[in-house]
Structures are given as structure tokens and as C-alpha cells.
């Protein structure tokens, strides 16, 4: 007699998406360190002394920019891969339309 799978396909899909997201962020953390090192090497190669505060600003600016961009784009792909976006596509309301009862006007139809 066949047994039912205890893990639903959506949960399995979400677990795979989270594992891929964590793997992506770990690789991009390494890329952020490399980008910071390259930026510091570039500043040092100019021939002028680099103040300590400028090094801190470079590390924070370059490193956090790479990590923030990675995290946000990764979350976009995570939401799509783990099927969190499907609920938004299934709803009848969107950001651009108004509720008929609240506005007292006819609803605009998208003729696309």
C-alpha cells in the first residue's frame, strides 16, 4: 500500500530555494571581500597615503553595497522559486486598481 509523502511539494521546493539562497549569499560574501580588497589595493596604488577613516569608509561602502545588492536580488529569486509570489498573482486586486465599494466609481479594466 502506498504511503503519503509527509513533506508537501511546496515545502520541499521552498527548502531547496532557501538552500540555494544561502549558498548564493556565502559565495557573494567572498565576492564582497574580494571587491573590498581590490578597492583598497586601487586606493593604495594611487601613491598617496590612505587615511584610516577612508579605509573604513571603503570597506563599509563597497562591502555593504555588494552584500545588500546580493541579498535583495537573492530574495527576489527566492520569492519566485519558493512560490511565495503565486499568492500575489492569484489575487483579484492589484496596486493600481481601487475597490468599487470604497471609491464609488467603476473599476478600470486592463485591456492588455
Order of alpha helices (4+ residues) and beta strands (2+ residues): alpha-alpha-alpha-alpha
